[in-house]
Amino acid sequence: MNVLKDILYKVTLNAVVGSTGIDIEKIEFDSRQISSKDVFVAIKGVLSDGHDYITKAIELGAIAIVCEKLPDQLNEGITYVEVANSNQALAFMAANFYEHPSQNLKLVGVTGTNGKTTVSSLLYQLFKKAGYKVGLLSTVKIMVDNKEYKTTHTTPDSLSINKYLKLMNDEGVEYCFMEASSHGIHQSRIEGLSFAGGIFTNLSHDHLDYHKSFAEYRDVKKTFFDLLPKTAFALSNIDDKNGLVMLQNTQAKKFTYALKNYADYRAQILENDFSGLLLKLNDNELWTKLIGDFNAYNILAIYGTAELLGLENNEILRLISELENVSGRFQYFISEDRITAIVDYAHTPDALKNVLETINSIRTKNEELITVVGCGGDRDKTKRPKMAHIASALSTKVIFTSDNPRSEDPDAIIADMEKGVEPQNFKKTLSITDRKQAIKTACQMASSKDIILIAGKGHETYQEIKGQRFDFDDYKTVQELLKQLQK
């Protein structure tokens, strides 16, 4: 059993009504999961407020309530704890409840707009190949060494993070790599964790529906580095103008990586084509199956991290050369008709630009580059015209389509995108709302040696429409359609 007062260690308390010496079965922040002898943490969410469910939690058996505002009516025999911040309280409580599992392994957080999933997933892959037991907390999946768990958020809630870290402890995991999203940092989901290191990839236009301004978005990312301890390392991409900003106030040991500037870890691209990259990394030549400038940055982050965690230089280089592409990240195949189809998660203007510029740097310009792209509903609307502008400027043909429209009208989303197309590019564009039909049309338009890019959803195997998720996999869809349409 866990005593409530022990679980509340390090939580900022405003008021306590009742005894904190009671035994607690488990912590919950979803009232529907409450059972006898649980503590319920009331959190103000974007869509609902946990404070509205305190009565229901007590009816289901909660014996303690942690909240930001005490209810007007207090039940006898129930302990009420008023805290300054419920999200932060939950994070500390979760770490206490699961006995601080992050302290028993080397936890590295990856933050930035693009590259989080690739860097964390490739580090997982590299350390597994090196013979270690490894954990992964990512957008694509959660791995406890060899066991896979499904995930719904880039950064899970703090209770889930600590639960998975505890499972990793039980399995003898030595290293864990996790994505630290701006939402996760802002909502204190990573508070109370002990990090061995932090990586900054880059910063560009994203999540401004949530953060309201780019400065706020940047500063939230920065708080992750501000909280790193002296024992940790902070590795930052200084080709990004925000790279040095991240390191300003950190107590961690500072390291940098770059392609264009002098840095601790530097690389030069010697060759770049659809078979991979040849890099000069510090003083070593390295070939990798990964493609494009953005992956050169990812490899620098991986190389630097592996070295800072104590792996030997030659072993790191060998392991990087064996790494496979991450699902939905520049994942491609060449059909029997010699059509190259690429699926990429690029869902921000910067990521889309990076992918299209990479393709254009490789192709001979004698072939068509047909891009299929959409934008998500209920998300930052200001990036829609920018995405369309980039797609139409850097492709020979573009089809605008649905991504995850969620509660919005997909045609209205496409109309927002179309506003970004410049007059000289109108003739290149086509709008087809149905995503499968859009991909089919791209396949019909393509001839031998042409390139199709399907952007925005990457690894996702569903489409979210009006609150429902429908099975949809870009990679499988384009594979099947190109097979059917073999000329």
N, C-alpha and C positions, 0 to 999 in steps of 0.2 A: 504493500500500500504506500501511497505518496501522501505526505502531510501538506495541506494547503500552504502553510507558511513557508515551507521549503520550496514549493513550486513558485512562490511569489518573490523569491530572491532576485534582487536587482530591479524589480518593477517599481516605478514611481507611484506611490500610493497617495491619494488625496484624502480618502476617508475609509474606515472599516466599521461595519456594523455586524456584530456577531463574532464567533470564534474562528481563528485561522488555524487552530490546532486540530481540525477535523481531517479524517482520511478521505482521499479523493480516488475514485476509480480511474477516470480519464478526463482529458480536456476536450471540449467541443466548442466550435463557433457556429455550427449549423444546428439549430434547435431540433431539426428532424432526426438527428443522430443521437440525441440525449437519451441516456438510460439512468438507472438508479446510481446515486452517489457520484454523479459527474459534476464538473465545474463548467458553467456556460460562460463564454466570453462574448459579450455583445459588441459587434463591430458595425460601424456605419459604412456600408458599401455604396457603390455607385448606383445600384438599382434598388436595394432594400437596406433597412436599418435593423440590425440585430436587437436593438433596444425594444423594438415592437414585439419581439418574440420571447421576452423574459418570462412572462406568465406561462406561456406554453412550455418553456424549458423546465420550469418548476413543476408543472403538472406531470411532465414525463419523468421526473425524478431527480432533477438537478438540486444539489444541496448548497451550492455556492454560485454566486453571480459576480462576474467581473464586468464593469461597465464604466462609461465616461460620465454618465449622469444617473444618480440613484433614482429608482422609481418613486412616485408619490406614495404609493402603498407598499409597505415592507412586510413580508410574510415572517411570522415567528418561526424560529428554528432554521431559517435560511441565512447564510453568511453573504453579506453584500460588500464588495470591494470596489470603491470608486478610484479610477486611475486617470492619469493625464492623457494617455493614448492607448486605446485598446489594441491596435495593431502591434505596437511596440511591446505591450504587456504580453500578448499572445506569443510573440517571438521569444522573449525571455522565459516565459512559462514552459514553452515547448522544449527549449534547450535544457532547462532544469529537470523537466519530467523525464526526458530521455537520457539524462546523465551526460550532457555535453558531448555528444558523439563526434562533433567536428574536431574536438581536441585529440582524438585518437587516430586521426589520419591526416594526410596533407591535402587540404582543400584549396583549390585555385578557382577564383571567380573570373569570368570573362564578360566584359561589358563593352557597349558600343552599338551603333545603329546596325551595321552589317558585319557579318563574319562570326558572330557569337557561336552559332550552331556549328559552323565548320571548324573553328578553332577548338572548341571543347570536344567535339566528336572525334577529330583527328588526334587530339592529345590522348583521349581514351584509347583509340586504336593503337597509337604508338606505344603507350605504356603497357598495353596488353601484349603486343608483339615483343616487348622487352622482357616479358615473363612475370609482370606484376599482377596482383589482384587490383582491379580498378573499378571506380564508380563513375557514373555520368548522370547529370541532371540537366536535360536539354529540352528544347522545343519538340524535337523529333521523338525522343523516348527517354526513359529512365532506366539505367542499367545498374544492377547490383552485381558486380563482376560479370557472370555469364547470364544472369537472369534478367529478362526484360519486363518492364512495366509500362503501361500506356500513360501518356501525359496530356494535359489539356491547356497548361499555361507554360510560357517560357520559363518563368521562375515559379515553382509551386508555392502554396501557402506555407508559412513557417512550421506549422504542425507536421505537414507532409515531408518537408525537407528534413526535419529532425528524425522523423520516423524512418525515412529511407537511409539516412546517415547511420542510424542505430542498426538497421539491417546490414549495412556495409561493415560496421564494427563486428557484428556477429559472424560475418563471412571472412573476416580478416583482411578487408580491403585496405590498401596502403595509401592510395591516391584517389582523389575525386575531383572531377572537373565539372563546373556548373556555370550555366548562363545566368548572369545577373541583369535582368531587364530593368528599364527605368521605372516601370510600374512596381516591380518587386522591391526595388531600392526605396522608392517613395512610400510604399505601404509597409515599410519596416520588416519585410519578410526575411531579410538576411541578418537582422539584428541578433546579437547573442551568438553568432557563429564565429569560430576561430579560423581565419584565413591564413594560409601559408604564402599566398600570392594573389595578385590581381593583374589582369591584362586589359588594356584599352585598345580597341581596334580602330575605330573612326567615329565621326559624328556627322550626321546629315539629317535632312528633313524627315521626321517621323513622329508619330504620337502627339502631334500638336492639338489634337482633339482633347487630349487628356491633360497635357502640361501647359497649355495656353500660350506659351512663348518659347522660342528656341533657347533663350538664356536660362529659363527655368529647367528645361529638358537637359541642357548641358550641366547645370549646377547639381541636379539630382544624380547624374552619372558621377560627378566629381565627389559627392559625399561618400561613395563607395571607397574611393582612395583615401579620403580624409580619415576614414575609420580603420584603415589597415594598421596593424601594430608594427612596432619597430623590427620585430623578428621576421616580418614578411617582405616580399619583393613587390615592386610596382613596375610593370613593363608596359611602356606606352609607345604608340606609333606617332613619331614626331613629324611625319610628312603631313599629318592632319594638323591644322592650325590650333586645334584644341588639345593636342597631345601633351604639350608642356603645361597647359592649364590644369590637367588632371593631376599632375605631379606637384603642384604648387605647395600644398599644405600637408602632404602625406608624411607620416613618420617612417614609412617603409623604405627599404633600400631602393633607389631609383635606377631604372635601366630603360634604354630606348632602342627602337628599331626603325628602319627607314630604307627606302629605295633611292630617295633623292637627296637626303641630308646626311651629314656625318652623324653616326649613331653607334651604340655598343654592338648592335647586330645590323649589318648592312648586306644588301644583295643587289646584284646586277643581273638583268635578264639577258642571257646570251642567245637563247632561241625560244620561240613561242609558237606552237602549232597544235593541231588537234590530237597529236600523240602525247603532248605534255610540255613541260618547261625545262629548259636547261638554265641553271642559275649559277652565278658565282656568289657564294654565301660566305662572307668574311673572306677567308683565303682558300676556300674549298669549292670545287665544282660539284654540282649536284643535279641529277636528273630526277624529275618527278612526273607522275601520271597526271597531276593536277594542272589545270590550264588557266592562263590569264594573269594580268597584273595583280588583280585582287587576291589571287591565290598565292602570288609571290609574297604579299604582305602576311597572309595567313601562315605561310611556311616560316617566315621570320619569327612570328609570334610563337609558333610551336617549337622551333629550334631554340629560341631564347629561353622559353619556359623549361624545356627538357634539360638544358644545361644548368639553369638556376636551381633545378630540383636534383641535380647531382649526377645526371646521366653522362656517360663518356662521349666525347665529341664524335669519334668515328662511328660509334654505335648509333648515335642520333642520325647522322647522315645516311647510314645504311637503312635505318628504319623509315625515314622520310621517303626514301626512294621506293619503298614497298607500300606506301599508303594508298588506299582506294578512295574514290570520290564519295562524298556524303550524299545520302538520298535527297534528291530534289535540289541539289546545289551543282549547277552546271553538269547535270546528268545527261549524257547523250548516247545515241547509237546511230549507226549508218544503215539505212535500209538496203534491200537487195537492188533497188533502183538508184543507189548511191545518193539518196537524200539524207542529209544530216538533220536529225531532230534533237533539239536541246530543251530540257525542262529545267527551269530555274525559279527559285523562290523570290526573285527580285520583285519586291512590292513597295519599294521607295524609289523616288526619282534617281537618287545617287546609285543605288544598286542596279537599276535598269540601265543607266548610262554606262556603268562599269562593264556589264555583261555585253551590251551592244558594241562598245568600243573594243572589247576583247575579240569578239567575233570579226569585226571589221579589220582588226589588225592581222588576223589570220587569213581571211578569205582573199581570193584573187581579184575580186570585183567583177568577175565574168559571170558570177552566179547571183541569183536572187536571195535576199535575206527577208524572209516573211515572218513578221512578229505578231503573235496573238497575245493580247494583254487586256486586263481589266483592273478595276479598283474595288476594294472592299466597301460594303455599306456600313453605316453607323460609325465611320472612322473619319479621320482628318480629310475634309473635302478639298482643302487647298492644294493637296498634292495631285489631284486628278488631272487638271489641265497640264501640269508640269510633266506628268508621266506620258501623256499623249503627245506633248510637244517633243519630248526626247525620242519616243518610239517612232514618230513620223519623220523626224529629222535624220535618224540614224539607220533606218530600214529602207528597203526598196518597196515593200508593201506592208501595210499594217491592218490587222483586224481587231477592232475594239469589241469586247465581249463582257460577259458577267464574270465576276470573281466569286466572292461570297457576298451577295447583296444584303444578307441578313434581313432587317425589317424594311429596307429601302426598295424603291422601284428600280430595277436594274436599268431600265431605259433612261431614267433620270440621271443615274450615275454615268452612263455612257455619254449623255448630253453634256454633263459637266466636263468630261474628258475632251470631247470634241472642240470645246472652246479654246483649247491649247494648241490646236493645229494651225500652222501658218498657211496663208493662201496658196503658196507654191507647193504645199504638200497635200492639199485636199484630194487630188487625184489618186494619191497612194493609199488612201484610207477607205475602209469599209466597216460597217457596224453590223454585227450579228449577235443578238442577245443570248441565244442558246450556246453555251460554251462548247458542247460536243459538235454542234453544227459549224461553229467558228473554226474548230480544229480540223474538221473534215474539209472545209473549204480551203484552208491553208494547204492541206495535203493534196487536194485536187489542183491547186494552183502551181504546186512545186514540180519541177522537172529534175532530171539527174544532175547531181552536184549542187543543187540549191540547198539552202539552210532554213529550217523552221525553228524559231524560238517561241516557246510557250512559257510566258512569264507570270509570276504573281502568286502561284499556289505551291509550287515545288513538291515537297514531301506530303502535302495534305491529301488525304484519300476521301475527301467529302466536299460537298458544296452546302453552304448554310443559307437556306432560303425560308423566310417567314418563320423563324424559330425551329425549323426542322433541318436535320442533316441528311443529305442524300449521298449515296456512294458515288464518288467521282475521283478518278486518278488520272492526272494529265499524262503521266508517262505510259501507263497501260493503254490509255485511249489512243494516243498518237501511234503507238506500236501496232495496235489492232487495225487502225484505219489505214496506215501505210501498207500493211500486209494485204488488206482487202483491195486496195487501189493499185496494186502492182501493175505497172504498164507492160 
